[in-house]
């Protein structure tokens, strides 16, 4: 519990340290709005990733018992494995569905309205999973995990939208880190709740899985007190008075005029344009590099090896020589490790952090492979392997963990942003599902060399970011869009008169 609070202390302290910058004076309701949005948003995603690990054996025992009562025979090992895999993987399927509908809901219901409505899925999931044992229906677990996935998919799509659109330009990056910080907090909370000292005992697993209702209730109690996104109100709905009121509540009287002027400029630039559909982004040449960047970053966020470590942390620590009875506590350490990441994003910028993060992750992959290879040579090497795992997670938190979602927001203007999040979310969840399916085979085939696969991913993505992605720190959405357009024109103009051909044949 102390470690969970540590996540949020660091985050809000870092925002507090920015309160008296020349560009902006931090207003307290803004911090509370961030907390209200995140607790029922990406916190749920992180929580439901990790909370399913602890009750693995108790749930399998429940399935076996239920099967025996229904059919008067024991369940085969293959069928049991299939049912358990289905329960786990339903989360990723639901996440994909949620990502596909999240952008559309955010346009129709608003960012805040979608976040509030999204809690219905979490509450239904908690009810079904909590009743599954007493009802003797393991099928309720499958449906419940599907609903938690839908909730997480919508939250991952809409919450970053809301944070970016209520944030002042001066601290947009730091506020956007709330997405990553609350994912980490959710993962850590799920790991802590699954310890035997709390709800990790066999008889407590229905209660453990139903605790997903708590963040949902908290958001339903807190978020209604805060306004809708000012950008959504003015640009999408044309509600000038509502926008003014929202800016005053979130930013205070002193800062609201400057932010409203920025929103007005974007509205005038988008006059006559409707919100884009996802497929329309693929045909818009002015957005091709932004879209490619978002797709690359979201694939890399899942295929860089981090979720493999979270899903298979027990395997990693066992390979590192950690005793079986200590593995649950070492797994908690993987969540706590990311919590010490500082809020450097407004100091160093997005590009430096994400490039540096992937570089450090690549180095950790090399060192981790070496320590696993030579772990029999000395009793020191198993502990060096564990250090490499923590360093890998810390490197992820340093850049890719927080910056990826922020860049997805910053690379697009208001009319394209919801569609961009639908594409980014779909790619993210499909990659999430893929790594969960193929990682066991990578381990079996490559053994200690499995993380060399992730080394290649980290190196390629780091190089792409360095060459293609501009720095977005302290820039408005229009300035970022214009920089991409200018960059494309320079690339076209440098091709010895073949500009028009390049424009029509580039990605």
N, C-alpha and C positions, 0 to 999 in steps of 0.2 A: 504493500500500500504506500509506503514511503517513496518507493521508486516511481510509482505512478504519479504521485504528486510532484515529484522531481521534474518530470517531463514538462508539466505546465508552469511550474515556477520559473524554469529557465526561459520558456517561451514568452511568458507575459513580462518577466523582468527585462528581457531584451527589447520588447516593444516599449516598455516604460522608459528605458534608457534613450529611446528615440523621441521622447515626448517634447523636447524643446529644440528640435532641429530648426534651422532657419526656414525650411519649407513648410513645416507643419507642427502644430501643437496638439499632442494626442488628447483625445476626448474619451472619457471613461466609458460612455455607452457603446463606443466602437469596439472596445475590448470585450464587453459583455455580449455584444451581438456575434462576435467571432466564436466565443465559447458556446453560445446557444445554437449556432449553426453546426458547429463541429461535433458536439456531443451526440447528436442524433444522425450525423452524417458519416464522415470517414472513420470516426471512432467505432461505429458499428462494423465497418469493413474489417478493421484490424482485429476487433474483438472476436468476430466470427471466423476469422482465419485460424486463430490459435485455440479458441475454446473447445474445438472439436477433438483436439489431440488427446486430452486427458481421459475422456470416457471411452476410449477405443475398445478396451477389453470388456468393460461393463455393458456397453451397447451390443457388442457381439454376443455376449452371454444372453442378453435379453432376446436377441433375434433367434438364437438357438433354442431357448426355452419356448418362445412363442411358436416356432416352427414345430417343435415336438408336441405341444398341446394341440395344434391344428391337425397334424398329419400322423401323429403317433410314431414318429421316427425322427432320428437326429438329422440335422441338416449337413450336407456334404461340405467339405472345406472350400471347394470351388464356388459353390453357391453363396456361402457365407462371405467369402472374399468379394464376390460380385456385388452383393447387397450392401456391404460396408463401403465399397468403392463408389457405389451409386449415391449413398447418403453424403459422402464427402464431396463428390464431383457435382452434385446438384447445385452447390453453392456457386460454382463457376458458370454453370448454365444459366442460373438465375441472374448472375451478374451481367452476363452478355445481354439477356433480355432487358434488364434495367438500363443498361447503357444505351440500348437501341431506342427506348422510349423516353429516357430522361430529358434529352434536348427538346423534344416536342412538348413534353409537359411543362418545361421551364418557360416556353414561349406562351403557352395557353393559360397556365395557372400562375405564372410568375415564379421567380426563384424561391422566394419565401413560401409561397403557396404550395409549391411542389415539395419542398422539404417537409412541411407539415403533413401533407397528404401521404408522403412516403412512409410515415410511421405506422400506417395501417398494416403494411406488410410485416413490419417487425412485431407488432402486437399479435397478429394472427399466427405468425411463426412461433412465437413464445407459447401461445395457447396450445397449438397442436403438438409441439415437442414436449411440453410439460404434461400433457394428457396421454401421451403415447404409451407409457408404461402401464398406467391404471386401465387403459382401454385395451391393452394387449395388441396394439396395432403398430408394428414397426414402419408401416407405410406412412404414418403421420410424420415420422422423422424425415422421410424423403421429401414430402410436401413442405415441411417446415424449413428444411435447408434450401429448397428452391425459393421460398419466400424471403428468407434472409439474404439470399443472393440478389434477388430483385431489389430489395431495400439497399443493399450495398452498391449495386450498379447505379441506381438513381442517385444515391448520395455522392458517389465519386464523380458523377457527371455534373451535378447541379451545385453542390457545395462550393467547389472552387470558383464557379461562376459568380455566386453570391459574394464570396469574400473579395474577389477581384473588383467587383462592381461597387462595393461599398467602401473600398480602400482608397485613401488618398494616394496620388502618384508617388509621393516621397517615401512611403513605407509599404507600397503595394507588394513588394517581394517578401518583406518580413511577415506581413499578414498572410500572404499566400502560403508561407511555411506552416501555417496552422493545419493545412491538409495533411502534411507529412507528420507533424508532431502528434496529432490526434490519432493517426493510423498507428504510430509507434505506441502511444499510450493505450490504444485498444488492444494491440497485440500483447503488450506487457500485462494489462489487466486480465486478459483471458488466460495467460500463462499462470498468473498468481492465483486466480480463482480456481484453477484446475489442480492446485497442489492439494495433497491429502489432508493437510491441516485445515483447509477450508471446505470446498465442495468437491474435492477429487475422490472421495470415497465412493464405492460402488453404489450404495443406496441413494446417493445424492445426485446422480447424473441427470435425472429429469429436471431437478431444480437448477442445476448448472446450465443446461441448454436453454431453459426458459428465462434466464436472467437478461437475455437480449431485450426484454421489455423495459428494463430500467432506463437505459438511455433514451428510449422512445418517449417514455412518460416525462422525463426531464425536459426534452426538447418541446413537447407539447405544452408544458407549463411555462417555459422561459421565452421561446422564440416569438410568440404572438405579441410580446411587449415591444418588439423592435420593428422598424419599417421595412417595406419592400426595397429592393435595389433601386437607388435613384436613377441609374442609367436605364433600367427597364421601364421605370415610370415615365421618364421623359421621352426616350427614343422609341420605345415599342408602343407605349400607351398614349403618348402625347399629354400626360398629366403634369403640367407645369407646376401647379400648386402642390401636388403630392411630392414632386421631386424636391421642391424647396423645403418642405416640411421634413422630409427624410434626411436631407443634407444637414439641416440645423440640428436634428436630434443626434445624428451620428458624428458630425464633425464640429459642431458648435458654430456660433454666429461668425467668429473671426475667419474661419477657413472655408465656409460653404460657398462664398462668392467665386473664389478661384476654381473650385471643383465644378461648379455649375457652368462656368465659362468653358471649361474643357469639354463637358458633356454637350453643351450647345454646339461647339465646333464639330464634334463627331456627328451630331444629329444633322447639321446642315450638310456635311459631306455625304451622308447616307440618305439624303432627301430623295424620295421616290423609289428607294430600294426596299424590297420585302425581305423578311428573314429567309436565308438560304436553306435549301434542303441538303442533306449530306451528299447526294449524288451530284448536285450542282457545283460543289467544291472541286470535284474531280475534273470538271470541264472548264473551270475558271483559271485561265493561264496566269492571271495576276497573283493567284494564291498557290501556285504549284509548289514553290520551294517551302512555303510555310507548311503546307499540307504534308509534303514529304518529310520535313523535319519532325513534325508531330508524330507521324507514323513510325519513323526510325526510333525516336526517343521512347515511345510507348512500348514498342517491341523490345527494345534494349532494357527497359525497366524491369521486365519479367524474365528475359533471357540472360541477364547478367549473373545469375546464380543466387541472388539474395533469397527469393522465395523457396528455392531448392533447399537452402540452409534452414529456413524456418520450418518447412514441411518435413525435412529429414534431419532435424537438429540432433535427435537421438542417435541416428546412424553416424553423423559427423563426429559427435563427442565420443561415441564408442570406438570409432576408428582412431580417435586421438588418445585413447587409453584412459578415459574418465570412467570410474567405477559405475556400474549400473544404478546403484542407489543414489548417486550424485547427479545423474543426467537431468532429472527434472529441474534441479536448481541451476545447473549450467544453462539449460534452455531458457529459464527466466533471465539469465545474464545476457542472452542474445538480445532480448528486448530492452533491458536496462542500458546496454552499451550505446544504443543510438540516442539515448536521452541526453547524453552529455555534449551533443553537437551544438555548438554556439550559433547564434543568429548572425552569420557573417555576410548574408546575402546583400545587404544594403551597403556594406563596406567594400567588398571585393567585386561585386557584380555577379550576374548569372553565369556568364560564359566561363569565367575563371573557375568558379566553384564546380560547375558540372564537368568541365574538362579535367580539372584536377581530381575530382572524385572518381571518374572512370580510370584515370591513370593510376591512382592509388589502389583501386580495386584490382587492376591488372597485376600490379606488383604483388598484392596479397595472394592472388591465385598462384603465382609462381612460387612464392614462399610456402604456401600451404601444401602444394604438390611435393615440394622438397622435404618438408617436415614429415609428411605422411610416408614418403618413400623410405626415409631413414629412421622412422620412429623406433625400430628395434635396436638401432645402434647405440642409443643412450636413453636413460629414463627422462632426460630433459625434453626430448623431441615431442612426446605427447602433449606437454604443456605449451610448447611453442606452437603446436597445431591449434590449440584452443585460442591462443593469443591471435593467431592469424585470422580465425573466424571472427573474433571480436573486432579486429582491425578492419576486416572486410565490411562488416555492418556499419562501423563508424564512418568509413570512406563513402559508403552509399548515402548515409545521412548527411554527410558533408556537402554533397552536390546533387546527384541524381534523384535522391529521395524527395527533396523538396522543390527543386528547380524545374523538374519535368512538368508538373501541373501548372506552375507559374508561367512557363513559356507557352503552354497550350492556350492560356488566357491571353497573353500579351501579343502573340503573333497574329491575332485576328481582331477585326472590329466587331461592333455589336451585332450586325446582321448575319455574320458568318460564325460567330463564336459558339452558339448552341450546337450547330451542325458539326463544327470541329470537335466539340466534346463528345458527340455521339460516335464519330469515327474513331477518335482517340480511345474512348472507353471500349468500343467493340474490339479494336486491335489489342488493347491491354488485356481484356478478359480472354480472348482467344489464345493469346500468348501465355497467359496464366494457366489455362487448361492444358496447353501443349507441353509446358515445362513439367507440369504435374504428371503427365502421362509418360514422357520420354526420359525423365531424369533417372528412374530406376534402371532403365536399360543402359543409359550412359554409364552409370555406376558399375553395373555388371560387366560391361564391355571394356571400360577403360580403367576401372578400379581407382587407384590413387591419382591417375592422370585425368580424371573426369573434369577437374576444374580448369584444365587447359582449354577446353571448349569455351568456357566463359571468358577466359583470357582473350581469345580471339574477338569475341563480341565487344568487350570493353575497349580494346585497342581500336577497332574499326569505328565504333561510335565516337570515341574521343577525337579521332582524326576528322570525322565528318563535322562535328561541332566546331572544331578549330578552324576549318576551312569555309564553312557555309553560314553558321549562325552568327548574327551580329549581337553586340551587347545591347540589352534592353533596359538597363538600369536607369531610373529617373527619366524615362521617355514616355510620352503619351502614346496611346494606341495608334493614333494617326501618324506620329513620327516614326514608329516602328514599321508600319506598313509602307511608308514612303521610303524608308531605308532599304527595305527588301526590293521595292520597285527600282530604286536607283542602282542597287547592286546587280539586278538582272539586266538593266540597260548597259551597265559597264561591261558585263560578261558578253552581252550580245555585240556591243560596239568593238570589242577587242578581237573579233573573229575575222578580220581582213575582208570586210564587205559581205560576209555571209550571214549577216545578222538576221535577216528575215527567215532564212532557212533554219537557223538554229532555233529561232523562236517557235517555229512550227513543229520541230522534231524533238525538242528537249522534253525531259520528264515532266 
